[in-house]
């Protein structure tokens, strides 16, 4: 009986030690993974390639950039200008229209404060600005076209003919 009690205690305390060891290892591995994610210094994890080769940081920027490209509007993505001694990093500049486009696609107190500062600097520098918010994406093409038409003429983009990928027959308007 004394011997079975020792075996029981041996396995009981061995199980407790093993459980503590497993829990400790699991905790530190989880903490290590969490720290490595927090240590990711890239401000914008997503990188998307546009039709014109620009690398943008969000799907909203991708839609805007591709639309400018399809309209054949010359545009410069992400540059810097100086206004009253302050540097503004813009999203797009359209040299033929002399207008800037800002896509306000992020949120947070610091971001909204910076947004207000940037808008104020655009106004102080008498720079034309088209602001795009997320809620405008329900009809972004119409909105952007209307805004751009205030600064210049926009030629409608040509709709390319589409063919059935299986048989090669020309598709009608329902598919374009």
C-alpha angles and dihedrals in degrees: 000000000000090000094051089050090055091049090049092050091045093054093039095053091038089056092048092050092046091049091050091047092049092046092049093049091046091050094051094045090050091047091048092052092047091049091050090054091048090047091060101117097190106115092201113034095185121080118183128181118227128212090260094049099259114141109223133186104229143025090249091057090046092056093048095045093047091049091052089049093049090050087052091236113157107236138172116215120215113351137147133246131180120232120180091338094310124111118230119197105207128197098220137359120196106202096189090054096033090224135125126220123209122188109202098201102148135070139208137099096273092046093050091049090051089048091056090048092051094048090050091051091050088053093046091051092048088237121157113240135189109199119202122195127189093251089061091067093085085082104004096152093057093044095047093046091051091049094047093048088063088067104036149332119299121203115216112249118245116252107224118225113256125216130199107263091217105046104011096236116150110256120226130230093285090072101041 
